[in-house]
């Protein structure tokens, strides 16, 4: 369960793959100290803006490096045939005022505008997705600016003009507050909080995470079991095996109060 079971890089990758325009591109994501690097092939350079604005809505991301994105074509070149320029002049009845040229240059003078090529619809979809992601980014900043929510591990994703909140908060009150803050941002059509879990001491648990690895540090208390700890961090008690293996604990029942263990990020 995020925020305790997935690394920042994994969450950025999930957010990118949630976008129809990006999900089939196979982009590679890495992260170190909050600096996220995204690499891979994209249809054109407009995609870099979409990648950046989506990644910036993920908790813990400080900087997004898209220098590893390679555009297959410049954003303005999206047609298989040249698009002539248009100049309107003279009388519509003057046939000599209408000329056409091919890809080598010249101009087309005609009374009617040239229709946009069908391939521009892909660019339109990217532009719309960027604008929608800007709304999600605005929600993220609104949550980070709220005194009660600032330290809660919350990601903000977009779905059309709606936003999806994922992560953890300390209480039911904070869950309602996060939804209220999100709905108060201009342009937000809806808010999905089904992935925003109430986890006691979520702030403290998140604060104890190592910034580089994403692993959390936990001090075992009297009465703790590895399965209960796994349920708390991952929402899955059976992941006690992962915690035991990660800490070289041969007997999961032999843990002691005061013992410090690491909770793996994934």
CORZILIN-V275336 format. One record per residue. N is the residue number from 1. SS is DSSP state (~ for helix, > for strand, _ for the rest). PHI is phi in degrees with one decimal (* if undefined). BURIAL is 1 if it has 9 or more other ideal C-beta (glycine too) atoms within 8 Angstrom, else 0. Layout:
# CORZILIN-V275336
N | SS | PHI | BURIAL
N | SS | PHI | BURIAL
This chain:
# CORZILIN-V275336
1 | _ | * | 1
2 | _ | -65.4 | 1
3 | _ | -94.4 | 1
4 | _ | -100.3 | 1
5 | _ | -120.7 | 1
6 | _ | -137.8 | 1
7 | _ | -75.6 | 1
8 | ~ | -59.7 | 1
9 | ~ | -60.7 | 1
10 | ~ | -64.0 | 1
11 | ~ | -71.2 | 1
12 | ~ | -63.8 | 1
13 | ~ | -62.7 | 1
14 | ~ | -62.8 | 1
15 | ~ | -64.6 | 1
16 | ~ | -66.5 | 1
17 | ~ | -70.8 | 0
18 | _ | -75.9 | 0
19 | _ | -89.8 | 1
20 | _ | -55.5 | 0
21 | _ | -74.0 | 1
22 | _ | -114.9 | 1
23 | _ | -62.2 | 1
24 | _ | -100.5 | 0
25 | _ | -87.2 | 1
26 | _ | 64.1 | 0
27 | _ | -68.9 | 1
28 | > | -98.7 | 0
29 | > | -126.3 | 1
30 | > | -133.1 | 0
31 | > | -149.5 | 1
32 | > | -148.7 | 0
33 | _ | 59.1 | 0
34 | _ | 89.2 | 1
35 | > | -93.3 | 1
36 | > | -103.1 | 1
37 | > | -116.7 | 1
38 | > | -119.4 | 1
39 | > | -134.0 | 0
40 | > | 141.3 | 1
41 | > | -93.4 | 0
42 | > | -129.6 | 1
43 | > | -58.9 | 0
44 | > | -157.3 | 1
45 | _ | -75.3 | 1
46 | _ | -66.9 | 1
47 | ~ | -65.5 | 1
48 | ~ | -62.0 | 1
49 | ~ | -65.7 | 0
50 | ~ | -65.8 | 1
51 | ~ | -58.0 | 1
52 | ~ | -63.2 | 1
53 | ~ | -68.4 | 1
54 | ~ | -70.4 | 1
55 | ~ | -62.1 | 1
56 | _ | -71.6 | 1
57 | _ | -91.9 | 1
58 | _ | -98.8 | 1
59 | _ | -58.1 | 1
60 | _ | 94.8 | 0
61 | _ | -80.9 | 1
62 | _ | -102.2 | 0
63 | > | -151.6 | 0
64 | > | -121.7 | 1
65 | > | -105.2 | 1
66 | > | -110.4 | 1
67 | > | -64.6 | 0
68 | > | -86.3 | 1
69 | > | -81.7 | 1
70 | > | -112.0 | 0
71 | > | -81.8 | 1
72 | > | -71.7 | 0
73 | > | -155.2 | 0
74 | _ | -58.4 | 0
75 | _ | -59.4 | 1
76 | _ | -81.4 | 0
77 | _ | -104.7 | 0
78 | _ | -132.5 | 1
79 | _ | -125.2 | 0
80 | _ | -84.2 | 0
81 | _ | -125.2 | 0
82 | _ | -65.0 | 0
83 | _ | -102.1 | 0
84 | _ | -70.5 | 1
85 | _ | -83.2 | 0
86 | > | -126.1 | 1
87 | > | -129.3 | 0
88 | _ | -107.6 | 0
89 | _ | -159.1 | 0
90 | _ | 72.6 | 0
91 | _ | -83.6 | 0
92 | _ | -64.3 | 0
93 | _ | -87.4 | 0
94 | _ | -89.7 | 0
95 | ~ | -62.8 | 0
96 | ~ | -71.4 | 0
97 | ~ | -85.9 | 1
98 | _ | -110.7 | 1
99 | _ | -132.5 | 0
100 | _ | -129.3 | 0
101 | _ | -131.7 | 1
102 | _ | -90.5 | 0
103 | _ | -76.6 | 0
104 | _ | -80.7 | 0
105 | _ | 143.6 | 0
106 | _ | 80.2 | 0
107 | _ | -146.1 | 1
108 | > | -115.8 | 1
109 | > | -111.4 | 1
110 | _ | -153.5 | 0
111 | _ | -82.1 | 0
112 | _ | -103.2 | 0
113 | _ | -67.5 | 0
114 | _ | -77.4 | 1
115 | _ | -66.7 | 0
116 | _ | -66.7 | 0
117 | _ | -66.7 | 1
118 | _ | -61.6 | 0
119 | _ | -67.9 | 1
120 | ~ | -68.0 | 1
121 | ~ | -62.0 | 0
122 | ~ | -65.2 | 1
123 | ~ | -64.2 | 1
124 | ~ | -62.1 | 0
125 | ~ | -63.9 | 1
126 | ~ | -64.2 | 1
127 | ~ | -60.5 | 1
128 | ~ | -65.6 | 0
129 | ~ | -64.7 | 1
130 | ~ | -63.1 | 1
131 | ~ | -62.7 | 0
132 | ~ | -64.7 | 1
133 | ~ | -68.1 | 1
134 | ~ | -64.7 | 1
135 | ~ | -65.2 | 1
136 | ~ | -61.6 | 1
137 | ~ | -64.7 | 1
138 | ~ | -64.7 | 1
139 | ~ | -64.5 | 1
140 | ~ | -57.1 | 1
141 | ~ | -67.7 | 0
142 | ~ | -65.1 | 1
143 | ~ | -67.8 | 1
144 | ~ | -64.7 | 0
145 | _ | -87.6 | 0
146 | _ | -86.0 | 1
147 | _ | -57.3 | 0
148 | _ | -80.9 | 0
149 | _ | -106.2 | 1
150 | _ | -53.9 | 1
151 | _ | -98.9 | 0
152 | _ | -78.3 | 1
153 | _ | -78.1 | 1
154 | > | -128.0 | 1
155 | > | -99.2 | 1
156 | > | -124.7 | 1
157 | > | -113.7 | 1
158 | > | -116.6 | 1
159 | > | -140.2 | 0
160 | _ | 64.9 | 0
161 | _ | -97.1 | 1
162 | > | -94.7 | 1
163 | > | -122.6 | 1
164 | > | -117.3 | 1
165 | > | -99.2 | 1
166 | > | -128.4 | 1
167 | > | 140.3 | 1
168 | > | -145.8 | 1
169 | > | -132.4 | 1
170 | _ | -75.8 | 1
171 | _ | -152.8 | 0
172 | ~ | -61.0 | 0
173 | ~ | -58.9 | 0
174 | ~ | -68.3 | 1
175 | ~ | -63.5 | 1
176 | ~ | -65.2 | 0
177 | ~ | -64.7 | 1
178 | ~ | -60.9 | 1
179 | ~ | -64.6 | 1
180 | ~ | -63.0 | 0
181 | ~ | -62.2 | 1
182 | ~ | -62.9 | 1
183 | ~ | -67.0 | 0
184 | _ | -81.6 | 0
185 | _ | -85.0 | 1
186 | _ | -58.2 | 0
187 | _ | 95.5 | 0
188 | _ | -76.4 | 1
189 | _ | -92.8 | 0
190 | > | -165.7 | 0
191 | > | -133.2 | 1
192 | > | -105.3 | 1
193 | > | -110.2 | 1
194 | > | -64.0 | 0
195 | > | -96.9 | 1
196 | > | -101.8 | 1
197 | > | -92.0 | 1
198 | > | -92.2 | 1
199 | _ | -130.0 | 1
200 | _ | -55.2 | 0
201 | _ | 62.7 | 0
202 | ~ | -59.0 | 1
203 | ~ | -60.7 | 1
204 | ~ | -65.4 | 0
205 | ~ | -63.0 | 1
206 | ~ | -71.2 | 1
207 | ~ | -64.7 | 0
208 | _ | -83.8 | 0
209 | > | -83.5 | 1
210 | _ | -74.9 | 0
211 | _ | -64.3 | 0
212 | _ | -77.7 | 0
213 | _ | -87.8 | 0
214 | _ | 84.9 | 1
215 | _ | -71.7 | 1
216 | > | -101.5 | 1
217 | > | -106.8 | 1
218 | > | -134.7 | 1
219 | > | -100.5 | 0
220 | _ | -68.4 | 1
221 | _ | -108.2 | 0
222 | _ | -59.5 | 0
223 | _ | 92.8 | 0
224 | _ | -68.6 | 1
225 | _ | -130.2 | 1
226 | ~ | -63.9 | 1
227 | ~ | -67.5 | 1
228 | ~ | -68.2 | 1
229 | ~ | -66.4 | 1
230 | ~ | -63.3 | 1
231 | ~ | -63.1 | 1
232 | ~ | -67.4 | 1
233 | ~ | -87.8 | 1
234 | ~ | -114.4 | 1
235 | _ | 72.6 | 0
236 | _ | -147.5 | 0
237 | ~ | -62.2 | 0
238 | ~ | -69.2 | 0
239 | ~ | -78.1 | 1
240 | ~ | -58.9 | 1
241 | ~ | -64.4 | 0
242 | ~ | -65.2 | 1
243 | ~ | -65.7 | 1
244 | ~ | -61.5 | 1
245 | ~ | -63.9 | 0
246 | ~ | -63.5 | 1
247 | _ | -105.5 | 0
248 | _ | 55.2 | 0
249 | _ | -95.0 | 1
250 | _ | -77.0 | 0
251 | _ | -121.0 | 0
252 | ~ | -59.2 | 1
253 | ~ | -88.4 | 0
254 | ~ | -104.4 | 0
255 | _ | -74.7 | 1
256 | _ | -130.8 | 0
257 | _ | -59.2 | 0
258 | _ | 95.1 | 0
259 | _ | -71.0 | 0
260 | > | -101.0 | 0
261 | > | -127.0 | 1
262 | > | -106.5 | 1
263 | > | -104.4 | 1
264 | _ | -63.3 | 0
265 | _ | -75.9 | 1
266 | _ | -148.1 | 0
